[in-house]
Amino acid sequence: MAMKHARSLIFSAAITALVIMTILSVVLGFLTTIIPQVYTFYAATFLFFIFGFRMLYEGYYMKDDEGQEELEEVQMELKKKEEEIDNQKSTSDLESGNSTNTPRSTSIVNAILASVFSPVFITALQ
């Protein structure tokens, strides 16, 4: 969505969603003080098991290739972004001393971060 729509629209939609979720959290939090604790406990336990079994069911019957297309798309985008960065590094003006080459320690840090975090998260940080 962020690639297809204006930044202001995406930002306002995200803020609106945050406000709505905050209001819902406050209302549901207030309801837990009105409803007796015993009912809240059993309702939470019931919902926990329902959602847990649903996740197990979906995971068990998931196809092997499900999600593969999205993974390939993200990998293509990351590869394209890496190529753009490499092109920018190679076009630096070495004679004037304006080199944009990063030190080796930065690439080591990026490698460590890439092994800990998802590639999408790393791309968002850069």
C-alpha positions as CSV (number, residue, x, y, z in Angstrom):
1,M,0.0,0.0,0.0
2,A,2.8,2.4,0.9
3,M,4.2,2.1,-2.7
4,K,0.9,2.8,-4.3
5,H,-0.6,5.6,-2.2
6,A,0.6,9.0,-0.9
7,R,2.6,9.1,2.3
8,S,0.2,11.4,4.1
9,L,-2.7,9.0,3.4
10,I,-0.7,6.0,4.8
11,F,0.4,7.9,7.8
12,S,-3.1,9.2,8.6
13,A,-4.5,5.7,8.2
14,A,-1.8,4.3,10.5
15,I,-2.5,7.0,13.1
16,T,-6.2,6.4,12.9
17,A,-5.8,2.7,13.4
18,L,-3.6,3.4,16.4
19,V,-6.2,5.7,17.9
20,I,-9.0,3.2,17.3
21,M,-7.0,0.3,18.8
22,T,-6.2,2.5,21.9
23,I,-9.8,3.4,22.4
24,L,-10.8,-0.3,22.1
25,S,-8.1,-1.3,24.6
26,V,-9.3,1.3,27.1
27,V,-13.0,0.2,26.7
28,L,-12.1,-3.5,27.0
29,G,-9.8,-2.8,29.9
30,F,-12.6,-0.9,31.6
31,L,-15.0,-3.8,30.9
32,T,-12.7,-6.2,32.8
33,T,-13.2,-4.1,35.9
34,I,-17.0,-4.3,35.6
35,I,-17.3,-8.1,34.7
36,P,-16.4,-10.4,37.6
37,Q,-12.9,-11.8,37.5
38,V,-14.0,-15.4,37.3
39,Y,-15.9,-14.8,34.0
40,T,-12.9,-12.9,32.6
41,F,-10.6,-15.7,33.5
42,Y,-12.8,-18.3,31.8
43,A,-13.4,-16.1,28.8
44,A,-9.6,-15.5,28.4
45,T,-8.9,-19.2,28.8
46,F,-11.5,-20.2,26.2
47,L,-10.3,-17.6,23.7
48,F,-6.7,-18.7,24.2
49,F,-7.5,-22.3,23.4
50,I,-9.7,-21.4,20.4
51,F,-7.0,-19.2,18.8
52,G,-4.3,-21.7,19.7
53,F,-6.1,-24.6,18.1
54,R,-7.0,-22.5,15.1
55,M,-3.3,-21.7,14.5
56,L,-2.3,-25.3,14.9
57,Y,-5.0,-26.3,12.4
58,E,-3.9,-23.7,9.8
59,G,-0.3,-24.7,10.3
60,Y,-1.0,-28.4,9.9
61,Y,-3.0,-28.0,6.7
62,M,-0.8,-25.3,5.2
63,K,0.6,-26.1,1.7
64,D,4.3,-26.5,1.4
65,D,4.6,-23.7,-1.2
66,E,2.4,-21.2,0.6
67,G,4.2,-18.0,1.2
68,Q,7.0,-18.9,-1.2
69,E,5.9,-16.3,-3.8
70,E,6.0,-13.5,-1.2
71,L,9.5,-14.6,0.0
72,E,10.8,-14.6,-3.6
73,E,9.4,-11.1,-4.1
74,V,11.0,-9.7,-1.0
75,Q,14.3,-11.3,-1.9
76,M,14.2,-9.7,-5.4
77,E,13.5,-6.3,-3.9
78,L,16.3,-6.7,-1.4
79,K,18.7,-7.8,-4.2
80,K,17.7,-4.7,-6.3
81,K,18.2,-2.4,-3.3
82,E,21.7,-3.9,-2.7
83,E,22.6,-3.4,-6.4
84,E,21.5,0.2,-6.1
85,I,23.7,0.7,-3.0
86,D,26.6,-1.0,-4.7
87,N,26.2,1.3,-7.8
88,Q,26.2,4.4,-5.6
89,K,29.4,3.2,-3.9
90,S,31.2,2.6,-7.1
91,T,30.3,6.0,-8.5
92,S,32.0,7.9,-5.7
93,D,34.5,10.6,-6.6
94,L,37.8,9.1,-5.3
95,E,40.0,12.0,-6.7
96,S,38.3,14.6,-4.6
97,G,38.3,12.4,-1.5
98,N,34.6,12.0,-1.4
99,S,34.4,8.2,-1.1
100,T,31.2,6.7,0.2
101,N,32.8,3.3,0.8
102,T,31.8,2.0,4.2
103,P,34.3,0.6,6.6
104,R,34.6,-3.2,6.9
105,S,33.2,-3.1,10.5
106,T,29.9,-1.7,9.1
107,S,29.5,-4.6,6.8
108,I,30.2,-7.0,9.7
109,V,27.5,-5.3,11.8
110,N,25.1,-5.5,8.8
111,A,25.8,-9.3,8.5
112,I,25.2,-9.8,12.2
113,L,22.0,-7.8,12.1
114,A,20.8,-9.7,9.0
115,S,21.2,-13.0,10.9
116,V,19.3,-11.7,13.9
117,F,16.5,-9.7,12.3
118,S,14.4,-10.2,9.2
119,P,15.7,-8.7,5.9
120,V,12.6,-6.4,5.7
121,F,13.4,-5.0,9.1
122,I,17.1,-4.4,8.1
123,T,16.0,-2.7,4.9
124,A,13.7,-0.4,6.8
125,L,16.6,0.7,9.1
126,Q,18.9,1.6,6.2
